[in-house]
Amino acid sequence: MQKQLKKLGLRPLDILIILILFICGILLTIRGARHKGSKICVNANGTHYEYSASQNGIYTVEGELGPTTFEIKNGLVRITDSPCPNKTCITQGWHNPLVCLPNKIIITVESEDELDAISE
C-alpha cells in the first residue's frame, strides 16, 4: 500500500487532508440540501408564488407543460408529481433548490432573516 502511495506521490498527511476536505464537502452539501426556511418561493412559468414553510401541505402550480405538485413538510419541500417526461425533478427529493426545466418551475426555500454576501 505504501509503495502505491509513493508511486502516486502522496504522503500520509496528504491523504488526511484529502479525507478532511471530502468529509467537509459532504457535510456542507447535506446542510445546504436540507435547508429549512420560513418561506417557500415558487417561480412557475414566469409567475411568482410564496408559501409559508410552517404550513405543511400539498400544493399545485401550473407550469408550461401542466400542473406540478409539491409537498411542504417541516420547512422542507419536494416535488411529488410533474408532467415532465423524465421526472428528474421528482427524484431530487427534499432538496433546495428544486428545478423542473421542461415545465419551467423553480422552487427555493428561503429564510426571512437570511443574509446575503453584501449584507454580511
C-alpha angles and dihedrals in degrees: 000000000000090000090055092049092049088049088057091044094243125141126199091259090053090055091048092052092048091050093049092049091048093052092046090051092052093048093049091048092051092046092051095044094051094044112155118207144169099250139030115219118201125190107192119179092325097319121110122217131178127202131183111253089213092061105085113208150107118271136182130210129184117245132181093275097036142283122346118198123208135178128223115201129165093340094311129104137205136173112245102178136013136165093228116122102236100037093216090143090061093051091055089081122190095353139140121251106022117199132189104182099182091052093038096236128143121181122190134178113225136179125222092225096041114135124215127211093269098049094047 
